[in-house]
Amino acid sequence: MNVTVRLFAGLRERAGADQVALELPDGARVVDALERMNALIAGVPVVMAVNQEYAEREQPLSAGDELALIPPVSGGSVGLAHVRVTTEPLSLDSLVARVSDPRAGAVVTFLGVTRQVAHLDYEAYVPMAEREMEAIVTRAMEEHGLCAAAAEHRVGTVELSEASVAIAASAPHRAEAFAGARQIIDEIKARAPIWKKEEGEWVRGTRPPTPPPSTRG
C-alpha cells in the first residue's frame, strides 16, 4: 500500500522535498514507516500525525493515508513531553526513542515492576491521569532543563516482573536527567489518580497534595 509522508522545516530541507511516497506492506503501522525514514529523521525527535490527527507509533496505517512527521515547533515548551495511560505492555526502547535529542548527553530511565505477588491490578481516571502526568512531565522539564521526557503507566492486570510505569528523561548532563526522572516518578505516585489492587485489596495511598500554584487556572 502507498502512504504519503509529509515533511516540514528541517526535515523538508534534508529530504529536498516536502513529501515522499512510501510503499508499505498491508498491516503496516506508523512505526514501520518511521523505520523506513530512519536515516532522514535521525537526531530529530518527531511527533507523528495521520490524516491531520496526532498519532502513536503503533497506530495502523491504510492505503492513501497521509503521515506527517512534525519536528519541534518554534515557541513550544522547553522540550518534548509524552505521556500515556495504556493497557498495553510498556517498552523502554520506545520511550528512549521518544526522548532522543542531539543536545542530550544523558538519558535516564526507570521501570516500576510488579514484585513478590503474582499480579497487581491498576485502575485510573484516564483523562485526568494523563492531564496530570503531562503537567508533571512538563514541570520537570522546565525545572531541570531536560531536553525531553516521557512517562507511561499501565492499567489493568500487570503480572509478576512486568512493568506498571516507565519513565525516560534526557538532558545535556546526567545530574539533570537523574533529577528530572526522579521528580517525575515521585510526583506521578503522589498526584496521578491511579489506584493499585494487591491480592484483592486496594492499596491504601495518600491524599494528593494541593496543586502547585503554576498548575492552577
mmCIF file of the C-alpha atoms, coordinates in Angstrom:
data_MODEL
# 
_entry.id   MODEL 
# 
loop_
_atom_site.group_PDB 
_atom_site.id 
_atom_site.type_symbol 
_atom_site.label_atom_id 
_atom_site.label_alt_id 
_atom_site.label_comp_id 
_atom_site.label_asym_id 
_atom_site.label_entity_id 
_atom_site.label_seq_id 
_atom_site.pdbx_PDB_ins_code 
_atom_site.Cartn_x 
_atom_site.Cartn_y 
_atom_site.Cartn_z 
_atom_site.occupancy 
_atom_site.B_iso_or_equiv 
_atom_site.pdbx_formal_charge 
_atom_site.auth_seq_id 
_atom_site.auth_comp_id 
_atom_site.auth_asym_id 
_atom_site.auth_atom_id 
_atom_site.pdbx_PDB_model_num 
ATOM 1   C CA . MET A 1 1   ? 0.000  0.000   0.000  1.00 0.00 ? 1   MET A CA 1 
ATOM 2   C CA . ASN A 1 2   ? 1.119  3.574   -0.671 1.00 0.00 ? 2   ASN A CA 1 
ATOM 3   C CA . VAL A 1 3   ? 1.420  6.167   2.113  1.00 0.00 ? 3   VAL A CA 1 
ATOM 4   C CA . THR A 1 4   ? 2.358  9.816   1.643  1.00 0.00 ? 4   THR A CA 1 
ATOM 5   C CA . VAL A 1 5   ? 4.824  11.191  4.219  1.00 0.00 ? 5   VAL A CA 1 
ATOM 6   C CA . ARG A 1 6   ? 4.691  14.985  4.717  1.00 0.00 ? 6   ARG A CA 1 
ATOM 7   C CA . LEU A 1 7   ? 7.867  16.756  5.847  1.00 0.00 ? 7   LEU A CA 1 
ATOM 8   C CA . PHE A 1 8   ? 8.368  20.192  7.369  1.00 0.00 ? 8   PHE A CA 1 
ATOM 9   C CA . ALA A 1 9   ? 11.108 22.678  8.282  1.00 0.00 ? 9   ALA A CA 1 
ATOM 10  C CA . GLY A 1 10  ? 14.488 20.973  8.762  1.00 0.00 ? 10  GLY A CA 1 
ATOM 11  C CA . LEU A 1 11  ? 13.204 17.588  7.655  1.00 0.00 ? 11  LEU A CA 1 
ATOM 12  C CA . ARG A 1 12  ? 11.917 19.090  4.399  1.00 0.00 ? 12  ARG A CA 1 
ATOM 13  C CA . GLU A 1 13  ? 15.327 20.663  3.792  1.00 0.00 ? 13  GLU A CA 1 
ATOM 14  C CA . ARG A 1 14  ? 17.127 17.382  4.497  1.00 0.00 ? 14  ARG A CA 1 
ATOM 15  C CA . ALA A 1 15  ? 14.934 15.491  2.052  1.00 0.00 ? 15  ALA A CA 1 
ATOM 16  C CA . GLY A 1 16  ? 14.888 18.230  -0.583 1.00 0.00 ? 16  GLY A CA 1 
ATOM 17  C CA . ALA A 1 17  ? 11.117 17.745  -0.879 1.00 0.00 ? 17  ALA A CA 1 
ATOM 18  C CA . ASP A 1 18  ? 8.033  18.410  1.209  1.00 0.00 ? 18  ASP A CA 1 
ATOM 19  C CA . GLN A 1 19  ? 6.694  14.886  0.806  1.00 0.00 ? 19  GLN A CA 1 
ATOM 20  C CA . VAL A 1 20  ? 7.778  11.391  -0.125 1.00 0.00 ? 20  VAL A CA 1 
ATOM 21  C CA . ALA A 1 21  ? 5.821  8.296   -1.098 1.00 0.00 ? 21  ALA A CA 1 
ATOM 22  C CA . LEU A 1 22  ? 6.358  5.054   0.823  1.00 0.00 ? 22  LEU A CA 1 
ATOM 23  C CA . GLU A 1 23  ? 5.279  1.620   -0.317 1.00 0.00 ? 23  GLU A CA 1 
ATOM 24  C CA . LEU A 1 24  ? 4.466  -0.404  2.805  1.00 0.00 ? 24  LEU A CA 1 
ATOM 25  C CA . PRO A 1 25  ? 3.039  -3.885  3.322  1.00 0.00 ? 25  PRO A CA 1 
ATOM 26  C CA . ASP A 1 26  ? -0.600 -4.291  4.308  1.00 0.00 ? 26  ASP A CA 1 
ATOM 27  C CA . GLY A 1 27  ? -0.990 -4.065  8.082  1.00 0.00 ? 27  GLY A CA 1 
ATOM 28  C CA . ALA A 1 28  ? 1.921  -1.637  8.470  1.00 0.00 ? 28  ALA A CA 1 
ATOM 29  C CA . ARG A 1 29  ? 1.957  0.759   11.425 1.00 0.00 ? 29  ARG A CA 1 
ATOM 30  C CA . VAL A 1 30  ? 3.364  4.223   11.958 1.00 0.00 ? 30  VAL A CA 1 
ATOM 31  C CA . VAL A 1 31  ? 6.496  2.701   13.483 1.00 0.00 ? 31  VAL A CA 1 
ATOM 32  C CA . ASP A 1 32  ? 7.126  0.752   10.262 1.00 0.00 ? 32  ASP A CA 1 
ATOM 33  C CA . ALA A 1 33  ? 7.098  3.986   8.291  1.00 0.00 ? 33  ALA A CA 1 
ATOM 34  C CA . LEU A 1 34  ? 9.438  5.587   10.836 1.00 0.00 ? 34  LEU A CA 1 
ATOM 35  C CA . GLU A 1 35  ? 11.897 2.739   10.424 1.00 0.00 ? 35  GLU A CA 1 
ATOM 36  C CA . ARG A 1 36  ? 11.908 3.304   6.664  1.00 0.00 ? 36  ARG A CA 1 
ATOM 37  C CA . MET A 1 37  ? 12.563 7.025   7.280  1.00 0.00 ? 37  MET A CA 1 
ATOM 38  C CA . ASN A 1 38  ? 15.176 6.440   9.983  1.00 0.00 ? 38  ASN A CA 1 
ATOM 39  C CA . ALA A 1 39  ? 18.126 7.887   8.036  1.00 0.00 ? 39  ALA A CA 1 
ATOM 40  C CA . LEU A 1 40  ? 16.214 11.096  7.366  1.00 0.00 ? 40  LEU A CA 1 
ATOM 41  C CA . ILE A 1 41  ? 14.849 11.699  10.882 1.00 0.00 ? 41  ILE A CA 1 
ATOM 42  C CA . ALA A 1 42  ? 17.979 10.628  12.816 1.00 0.00 ? 42  ALA A CA 1 
ATOM 43  C CA . GLY A 1 43  ? 18.562 13.005  15.728 1.00 0.00 ? 43  GLY A CA 1 
ATOM 44  C CA . VAL A 1 44  ? 15.201 14.779  15.331 1.00 0.00 ? 44  VAL A CA 1 
ATOM 45  C CA . PRO A 1 45  ? 12.521 13.957  17.965 1.00 0.00 ? 45  PRO A CA 1 
ATOM 46  C CA . VAL A 1 46  ? 9.448  13.977  15.739 1.00 0.00 ? 46  VAL A CA 1 
ATOM 47  C CA . VAL A 1 47  ? 5.761  13.899  16.592 1.00 0.00 ? 47  VAL A CA 1 
ATOM 48  C CA . MET A 1 48  ? 3.525  11.975  14.200 1.00 0.00 ? 48  MET A CA 1 
ATOM 49  C CA . ALA A 1 49  ? 0.118  12.779  12.736 1.00 0.00 ? 49  ALA A CA 1 
ATOM 50  C CA . VAL A 1 50  ? -2.023 10.586  10.491 1.00 0.00 ? 50  VAL A CA 1 
ATOM 51  C CA . ASN A 1 51  ? -4.570 12.382  8.326  1.00 0.00 ? 51  ASN A CA 1 
ATOM 52  C CA . GLN A 1 52  ? -4.044 15.561  10.377 1.00 0.00 ? 52  GLN A CA 1 
ATOM 53  C CA . GLU A 1 53  ? -4.599 13.935  13.799 1.00 0.00 ? 53  GLU A CA 1 
ATOM 54  C CA . TYR A 1 54  ? -1.778 13.184  16.251 1.00 0.00 ? 54  TYR A CA 1 
ATOM 55  C CA . ALA A 1 55  ? -0.867 9.511   16.261 1.00 0.00 ? 55  ALA A CA 1 
ATOM 56  C CA . GLU A 1 56  ? 1.086  6.984   18.337 1.00 0.00 ? 56  GLU A CA 1 
ATOM 57  C CA . ARG A 1 57  ? 3.819  4.751   16.942 1.00 0.00 ? 57  ARG A CA 1 
ATOM 58  C CA . GLU A 1 58  ? 1.612  1.645   16.999 1.00 0.00 ? 58  GLU A CA 1 
ATOM 59  C CA . GLN A 1 59  ? -1.303 3.180   15.046 1.00 0.00 ? 59  GLN A CA 1 
ATOM 60  C CA . PRO A 1 60  ? -2.165 1.132   11.932 1.00 0.00 ? 60  PRO A CA 1 
ATOM 61  C CA . LEU A 1 61  ? -1.857 2.738   8.514  1.00 0.00 ? 61  LEU A CA 1 
ATOM 62  C CA . SER A 1 62  ? -4.137 2.318   5.496  1.00 0.00 ? 62  SER A CA 1 
ATOM 63  C CA . ALA A 1 63  ? -3.565 2.815   1.797  1.00 0.00 ? 63  ALA A CA 1 
ATOM 64  C CA . GLY A 1 64  ? -3.746 6.500   0.887  1.00 0.00 ? 64  GLY A CA 1 
ATOM 65  C CA . ASP A 1 65  ? -3.042 7.762   4.429  1.00 0.00 ? 65  ASP A CA 1 
ATOM 66  C CA . GLU A 1 66  ? -1.033 10.947  4.921  1.00 0.00 ? 66  GLU A CA 1 
ATOM 67  C CA . LEU A 1 67  ? 1.621  10.619  7.634  1.00 0.00 ? 67  LEU A CA 1 
ATOM 68  C CA . ALA A 1 68  ? 3.115  13.907  8.818  1.00 0.00 ? 68  ALA A CA 1 
ATOM 69  C CA . LEU A 1 69  ? 6.463  13.957  10.629 1.00 0.00 ? 69  LEU A CA 1 
ATOM 70  C CA . ILE A 1 70  ? 6.488  17.073  12.790 1.00 0.00 ? 70  ILE A CA 1 
ATOM 71  C CA . PRO A 1 71  ? 9.766  18.360  14.289 1.00 0.00 ? 71  PRO A CA 1 
ATOM 72  C CA . PRO A 1 72  ? 9.745  20.521  17.464 1.00 0.00 ? 72  PRO A CA 1 
ATOM 73  C CA . VAL A 1 73  ? 7.768  23.700  16.853 1.00 0.00 ? 73  VAL A CA 1 
ATOM 74  C CA . SER A 1 74  ? 9.014  27.240  17.466 1.00 0.00 ? 74  SER A CA 1 
ATOM 75  C CA . GLY A 1 75  ? 7.625  28.781  20.611 1.00 0.00 ? 75  GLY A CA 1 
ATOM 76  C CA . GLY A 1 76  ? 6.813  25.409  22.152 1.00 0.00 ? 76  GLY A CA 1 
ATOM 77  C CA . SER A 1 77  ? 7.800  24.086  25.539 1.00 0.00 ? 77  SER A CA 1 
ATOM 78  C CA . VAL A 1 78  ? 11.380 23.659  26.718 1.00 0.00 ? 78  VAL A CA 1 
ATOM 79  C CA . GLY A 1 79  ? 11.423 20.166  25.230 1.00 0.00 ? 79  GLY A CA 1 
ATOM 80  C CA . LEU A 1 80  ? 9.093  17.388  24.169 1.00 0.00 ? 80  LEU A CA 1 
ATOM 81  C CA . ALA A 1 81  ? 6.754  15.737  26.657 1.00 0.00 ? 81  ALA A CA 1 
ATOM 82  C CA . HIS A 1 82  ? 4.983  12.430  26.081 1.00 0.00 ? 82  HIS A CA 1 
ATOM 83  C CA . VAL A 1 83  ? 2.554  10.752  28.483 1.00 0.00 ? 83  VAL A CA 1 
ATOM 84  C CA . ARG A 1 84  ? 0.192  7.816   28.125 1.00 0.00 ? 84  ARG A CA 1 
ATOM 85  C CA . VAL A 1 85  ? -2.022 5.577   30.244 1.00 0.00 ? 85  VAL A CA 1 
ATOM 86  C CA . THR A 1 86  ? -2.468 2.252   28.471 1.00 0.00 ? 86  THR A CA 1 
ATOM 87  C CA . THR A 1 87  ? -3.463 -1.391  28.820 1.00 0.00 ? 87  THR A CA 1 
ATOM 88  C CA . GLU A 1 88  ? -0.536 -2.394  26.597 1.00 0.00 ? 88  GLU A CA 1 
ATOM 89  C CA . PRO A 1 89  ? 2.862  -3.637  27.838 1.00 0.00 ? 89  PRO A CA 1 
ATOM 90  C CA . LEU A 1 90  ? 5.390  -0.837  28.322 1.00 0.00 ? 90  LEU A CA 1 
ATOM 91  C CA . SER A 1 91  ? 8.600  -0.527  26.320 1.00 0.00 ? 91  SER A CA 1 
ATOM 92  C CA . LEU A 1 92  ? 11.661 1.386   27.479 1.00 0.00 ? 92  LEU A CA 1 
ATOM 93  C CA . ASP A 1 93  ? 13.064 1.260   23.950 1.00 0.00 ? 93  ASP A CA 1 
ATOM 94  C CA . SER A 1 94  ? 10.045 3.209   22.727 1.00 0.00 ? 94  SER A CA 1 
ATOM 95  C CA . LEU A 1 95  ? 10.433 5.849   25.451 1.00 0.00 ? 95  LEU A CA 1 
ATOM 96  C CA . VAL A 1 96  ? 14.177 6.192   24.870 1.00 0.00 ? 96  VAL A CA 1 
ATOM 97  C CA . ALA A 1 97  ? 13.450 6.826   21.189 1.00 0.00 ? 97  ALA A CA 1 
ATOM 98  C CA . ARG A 1 98  ? 10.914 9.496   22.160 1.00 0.00 ? 98  ARG A CA 1 
ATOM 99  C CA . VAL A 1 99  ? 13.411 11.428  24.318 1.00 0.00 ? 99  VAL A CA 1 
ATOM 100 C CA . SER A 1 100 ? 16.324 11.128  21.886 1.00 0.00 ? 100 SER A CA 1 
ATOM 101 C CA . ASP A 1 101 ? 17.765 14.588  21.267 1.00 0.00 ? 101 ASP A CA 1 
ATOM 102 C CA . PRO A 1 102 ? 21.054 15.773  19.731 1.00 0.00 ? 102 PRO A CA 1 
ATOM 103 C CA . ARG A 1 103 ? 21.525 18.138  22.699 1.00 0.00 ? 103 ARG A CA 1 
ATOM 104 C CA . ALA A 1 104 ? 21.357 15.306  25.218 1.00 0.00 ? 104 ALA A CA 1 
ATOM 105 C CA . GLY A 1 105 ? 24.453 13.788  26.792 1.00 0.00 ? 105 GLY A CA 1 
ATOM 106 C CA . ALA A 1 106 ? 22.451 11.641  29.220 1.00 0.00 ? 106 ALA A CA 1 
ATOM 107 C CA . VAL A 1 107 ? 19.271 9.583   29.124 1.00 0.00 ? 107 VAL A CA 1 
ATOM 108 C CA . VAL A 1 108 ? 17.899 8.199   32.397 1.00 0.00 ? 108 VAL A CA 1 
ATOM 109 C CA . THR A 1 109 ? 15.157 5.563   32.505 1.00 0.00 ? 109 THR A CA 1 
ATOM 110 C CA . PHE A 1 110 ? 13.081 3.984   35.265 1.00 0.00 ? 110 PHE A CA 1 
ATOM 111 C CA . LEU A 1 111 ? 10.778 0.957   35.348 1.00 0.00 ? 111 LEU A CA 1 
ATOM 112 C CA . GLY A 1 112 ? 8.429  0.152   38.221 1.00 0.00 ? 112 GLY A CA 1 
ATOM 113 C CA . VAL A 1 113 ? 7.634  -3.580  38.142 1.00 0.00 ? 113 VAL A CA 1 
ATOM 114 C CA . THR A 1 114 ? 5.356  -5.989  39.985 1.00 0.00 ? 114 THR A CA 1 
ATOM 115 C CA . ARG A 1 115 ? 7.235  -7.845  42.730 1.00 0.00 ? 115 ARG A CA 1 
ATOM 116 C CA . GLN A 1 116 ? 6.517  -10.621 45.226 1.00 0.00 ? 116 GLN A CA 1 
ATOM 117 C CA . VAL A 1 117 ? 2.932  -11.217 44.085 1.00 0.00 ? 117 VAL A CA 1 
ATOM 118 C CA . ALA A 1 118 ? 1.502  -12.963 41.015 1.00 0.00 ? 118 ALA A CA 1 
ATOM 119 C CA . HIS A 1 119 ? -0.002 -9.759  39.676 1.00 0.00 ? 119 HIS A CA 1 
ATOM 120 C CA . LEU A 1 120 ? -1.241 -6.277  40.501 1.00 0.00 ? 120 LEU A CA 1 
ATOM 121 C CA . ASP A 1 121 ? -4.400 -4.610  39.175 1.00 0.00 ? 121 ASP A CA 1 
ATOM 122 C CA . TYR A 1 122 ? -4.399 -0.919  38.285 1.00 0.00 ? 122 TYR A CA 1 
ATOM 123 C CA . GLU A 1 123 ? -7.298 1.431   37.668 1.00 0.00 ? 123 GLU A CA 1 
ATOM 124 C CA . ALA A 1 124 ? -7.109 5.066   36.589 1.00 0.00 ? 124 ALA A CA 1 
ATOM 125 C CA . TYR A 1 125 ? -9.267 8.075   35.883 1.00 0.00 ? 125 TYR A CA 1 
ATOM 126 C CA . VAL A 1 126 ? -7.554 8.120   32.500 1.00 0.00 ? 126 VAL A CA 1 
ATOM 127 C CA . PRO A 1 127 ? -8.282 11.635  31.120 1.00 0.00 ? 127 PRO A CA 1 
ATOM 128 C CA . MET A 1 128 ? -7.343 13.289  34.409 1.00 0.00 ? 128 MET A CA 1 
ATOM 129 C CA . ALA A 1 129 ? -4.351 10.993  34.948 1.00 0.00 ? 129 ALA A CA 1 
ATOM 130 C CA . GLU A 1 130 ? -2.914 11.836  31.530 1.00 0.00 ? 130 GLU A CA 1 
ATOM 131 C CA . ARG A 1 131 ? -3.502 15.548  32.053 1.00 0.00 ? 131 ARG A CA 1 
ATOM 132 C CA . GLU A 1 132 ? -1.803 15.432  35.468 1.00 0.00 ? 132 GLU A CA 1 
ATOM 133 C CA . MET A 1 133 ? 1.087  13.367  34.113 1.00 0.00 ? 133 MET A CA 1 
ATOM 134 C CA . GLU A 1 134 ? 1.589  15.870  31.297 1.00 0.00 ? 134 GLU A CA 1 
ATOM 135 C CA . ALA A 1 135 ? 1.743  18.724  33.816 1.00 0.00 ? 135 ALA A CA 1 
ATOM 136 C CA . ILE A 1 136 ? 4.228  16.753  35.940 1.00 0.00 ? 136 ILE A CA 1 
ATOM 137 C CA . VAL A 1 137 ? 6.487  15.942  32.992 1.00 0.00 ? 137 VAL A CA 1 
ATOM 138 C CA . THR A 1 138 ? 6.357  19.496  31.631 1.00 0.00 ? 138 THR A CA 1 
ATOM 139 C CA . ARG A 1 139 ? 7.177  20.937  35.053 1.00 0.00 ? 139 ARG A CA 1 
ATOM 140 C CA . ALA A 1 140 ? 10.170 18.600  35.441 1.00 0.00 ? 140 ALA A CA 1 
ATOM 141 C CA . MET A 1 141 ? 11.477 19.589  32.008 1.00 0.00 ? 141 MET A CA 1 
ATOM 142 C CA . GLU A 1 142 ? 11.262 23.270  32.888 1.00 0.00 ? 142 GLU A CA 1 
ATOM 143 C CA . GLU A 1 143 ? 12.780 22.933  36.364 1.00 0.00 ? 143 GLU A CA 1 
ATOM 144 C CA . HIS A 1 144 ? 15.677 20.661  35.375 1.00 0.00 ? 144 HIS A CA 1 
ATOM 145 C CA . GLY A 1 145 ? 16.379 21.845  31.839 1.00 0.00 ? 145 GLY A CA 1 
ATOM 146 C CA . LEU A 1 146 ? 15.503 18.496  30.269 1.00 0.00 ? 146 LEU A CA 1 
ATOM 147 C CA . CYS A 1 147 ? 15.654 18.091  26.502 1.00 0.00 ? 147 CYS A CA 1 
ATOM 148 C CA . ALA A 1 148 ? 12.656 15.757  26.530 1.00 0.00 ? 148 ALA A CA 1 
ATOM 149 C CA . ALA A 1 149 ? 10.809 13.445  28.903 1.00 0.00 ? 149 ALA A CA 1 
ATOM 150 C CA . ALA A 1 150 ? 8.201  10.707  28.737 1.00 0.00 ? 150 ALA A CA 1 
ATOM 151 C CA . ALA A 1 151 ? 6.038  8.774   31.176 1.00 0.00 ? 151 ALA A CA 1 
ATOM 152 C CA . GLU A 1 152 ? 3.671  5.864   30.628 1.00 0.00 ? 152 GLU A CA 1 
ATOM 153 C CA . HIS A 1 153 ? 1.520  3.936   33.128 1.00 0.00 ? 153 HIS A CA 1 
ATOM 154 C CA . ARG A 1 154 ? -0.338 0.678   32.640 1.00 0.00 ? 154 ARG A CA 1 
ATOM 155 C CA . VAL A 1 155 ? -3.850 -0.082  33.806 1.00 0.00 ? 155 VAL A CA 1 
ATOM 156 C CA . GLY A 1 156 ? -5.460 -3.483  34.129 1.00 0.00 ? 156 GLY A CA 1 
ATOM 157 C CA . THR A 1 157 ? -3.579 -6.587  35.274 1.00 0.00 ? 157 THR A CA 1 
ATOM 158 C CA . VAL A 1 158 ? 0.215  -6.354  35.446 1.00 0.00 ? 158 VAL A CA 1 
ATOM 159 C CA . GLU A 1 159 ? 1.863  -9.734  36.001 1.00 0.00 ? 159 GLU A CA 1 
ATOM 160 C CA . LEU A 1 160 ? 4.904  -10.516 38.164 1.00 0.00 ? 160 LEU A CA 1 
ATOM 161 C CA . SER A 1 161 ? 8.068  -8.779  36.863 1.00 0.00 ? 161 SER A CA 1 
ATOM 162 C CA . GLU A 1 162 ? 6.123  -6.800  34.260 1.00 0.00 ? 162 GLU A CA 1 
ATOM 163 C CA . ALA A 1 163 ? 6.316  -3.001  34.250 1.00 0.00 ? 163 ALA A CA 1 
ATOM 164 C CA . SER A 1 164 ? 3.463  -0.843  35.508 1.00 0.00 ? 164 SER A CA 1 
ATOM 165 C CA . VAL A 1 165 ? 5.198  2.513   34.996 1.00 0.00 ? 165 VAL A CA 1 
ATOM 166 C CA . ALA A 1 166 ? 8.026  3.662   32.732 1.00 0.00 ? 166 ALA A CA 1 
ATOM 167 C CA . ILE A 1 167 ? 9.927  6.967   32.763 1.00 0.00 ? 167 ILE A CA 1 
ATOM 168 C CA . ALA A 1 168 ? 12.591 8.384   30.441 1.00 0.00 ? 168 ALA A CA 1 
ATOM 169 C CA . ALA A 1 169 ? 14.332 11.754  30.637 1.00 0.00 ? 169 ALA A CA 1 
ATOM 170 C CA . SER A 1 170 ? 17.104 13.244  28.505 1.00 0.00 ? 170 SER A CA 1 
ATOM 171 C CA . ALA A 1 171 ? 19.298 16.200  29.409 1.00 0.00 ? 171 ALA A CA 1 
ATOM 172 C CA . PRO A 1 172 ? 22.672 17.685  28.491 1.00 0.00 ? 172 PRO A CA 1 
ATOM 173 C CA . HIS A 1 173 ? 24.180 16.262  31.715 1.00 0.00 ? 173 HIS A CA 1 
ATOM 174 C CA . ARG A 1 174 ? 23.456 13.237  33.927 1.00 0.00 ? 174 ARG A CA 1 
ATOM 175 C CA . ALA A 1 175 ? 22.650 15.189  37.107 1.00 0.00 ? 175 ALA A CA 1 
ATOM 176 C CA . GLU A 1 176 ? 19.706 16.955  35.476 1.00 0.00 ? 176 GLU A CA 1 
ATOM 177 C CA . ALA A 1 177 ? 18.494 13.749  33.803 1.00 0.00 ? 177 ALA A CA 1 
ATOM 178 C CA . PHE A 1 178 ? 18.544 11.828  37.110 1.00 0.00 ? 178 PHE A CA 1 
ATOM 179 C CA . ALA A 1 179 ? 16.850 14.657  38.998 1.00 0.00 ? 179 ALA A CA 1 
ATOM 180 C CA . GLY A 1 180 ? 14.162 15.101  36.367 1.00 0.00 ? 180 GLY A CA 1 
ATOM 181 C CA . ALA A 1 181 ? 13.342 11.395  36.152 1.00 0.00 ? 181 ALA A CA 1 
ATOM 182 C CA . ARG A 1 182 ? 13.196 11.140  39.966 1.00 0.00 ? 182 ARG A CA 1 
ATOM 183 C CA . GLN A 1 183 ? 10.833 14.119  40.203 1.00 0.00 ? 183 GLN A CA 1 
ATOM 184 C CA . ILE A 1 184 ? 8.546  12.691  37.521 1.00 0.00 ? 184 ILE A CA 1 
ATOM 185 C CA . ILE A 1 185 ? 8.089  9.271   39.154 1.00 0.00 ? 185 ILE A CA 1 
ATOM 186 C CA . ASP A 1 186 ? 7.733  10.732  42.650 1.00 0.00 ? 186 ASP A CA 1 
ATOM 187 C CA . GLU A 1 187 ? 5.059  13.213  41.546 1.00 0.00 ? 187 GLU A CA 1 
ATOM 188 C CA . ILE A 1 188 ? 3.165  10.648  39.472 1.00 0.00 ? 188 ILE A CA 1 
ATOM 189 C CA . LYS A 1 189 ? 2.931  8.386   42.536 1.00 0.00 ? 189 LYS A CA 1 
ATOM 190 C CA . ALA A 1 190 ? 1.775  11.329  44.653 1.00 0.00 ? 190 ALA A CA 1 
ATOM 191 C CA . ARG A 1 191 ? -0.586 13.084  42.240 1.00 0.00 ? 191 ARG A CA 1 
ATOM 192 C CA . ALA A 1 192 ? -1.907 10.981  39.380 1.00 0.00 ? 192 ALA A CA 1 
ATOM 193 C CA . PRO A 1 193 ? -5.373 9.444   40.009 1.00 0.00 ? 193 PRO A CA 1 
ATOM 194 C CA . ILE A 1 194 ? -4.187 5.837   39.598 1.00 0.00 ? 194 ILE A CA 1 
ATOM 195 C CA . TRP A 1 195 ? -5.080 3.073   42.055 1.00 0.00 ? 195 TRP A CA 1 
ATOM 196 C CA . LYS A 1 196 ? -3.499 -0.312  42.757 1.00 0.00 ? 196 LYS A CA 1 
ATOM 197 C CA . LYS A 1 197 ? -5.133 -3.519  43.973 1.00 0.00 ? 197 LYS A CA 1 
ATOM 198 C CA . GLU A 1 198 ? -2.870 -6.168  45.526 1.00 0.00 ? 198 GLU A CA 1 
ATOM 199 C CA . GLU A 1 199 ? -4.165 -9.630  46.387 1.00 0.00 ? 199 GLU A CA 1 
ATOM 200 C CA . GLY A 1 200 ? -7.772 -8.436  46.241 1.00 0.00 ? 200 GLY A CA 1 
ATOM 201 C CA . GLU A 1 201 ? -7.275 -5.312  48.367 1.00 0.00 ? 201 GLU A CA 1 
ATOM 202 C CA . TRP A 1 202 ? -6.889 -1.729  47.202 1.00 0.00 ? 202 TRP A CA 1 
ATOM 203 C CA . VAL A 1 203 ? -3.552 -0.402  48.433 1.00 0.00 ? 203 VAL A CA 1 
ATOM 204 C CA . ARG A 1 204 ? -4.038 2.500   50.811 1.00 0.00 ? 204 ARG A CA 1 
ATOM 205 C CA . GLY A 1 205 ? -2.457 5.666   49.478 1.00 0.00 ? 205 GLY A CA 1 
ATOM 206 C CA . THR A 1 206 ? -2.269 9.305   50.467 1.00 0.00 ? 206 THR A CA 1 
ATOM 207 C CA . ARG A 1 207 ? -4.476 12.242  49.616 1.00 0.00 ? 207 ARG A CA 1 
ATOM 208 C CA . PRO A 1 208 ? -2.974 14.108  46.631 1.00 0.00 ? 208 PRO A CA 1 
ATOM 209 C CA . PRO A 1 209 ? -1.428 17.420  47.707 1.00 0.00 ? 209 PRO A CA 1 
ATOM 210 C CA . THR A 1 210 ? -2.859 20.746  46.604 1.00 0.00 ? 210 THR A CA 1 
ATOM 211 C CA . PRO A 1 211 ? -1.663 21.509  43.052 1.00 0.00 ? 211 PRO A CA 1 
ATOM 212 C CA . PRO A 1 212 ? 1.311  23.872  42.937 1.00 0.00 ? 212 PRO A CA 1 
ATOM 213 C CA . PRO A 1 213 ? 0.422  27.475  42.032 1.00 0.00 ? 213 PRO A CA 1 
ATOM 214 C CA . SER A 1 214 ? 1.815  27.115  38.491 1.00 0.00 ? 214 SER A CA 1 
ATOM 215 C CA . THR A 1 215 ? -0.807 24.479  37.604 1.00 0.00 ? 215 THR A CA 1 
ATOM 216 C CA . ARG A 1 216 ? -3.864 26.456  38.706 1.00 0.00 ? 216 ARG A CA 1 
ATOM 217 C CA . GLY A 1 217 ? -6.030 28.155  36.141 1.00 0.00 ? 217 GLY A CA 1 
# 
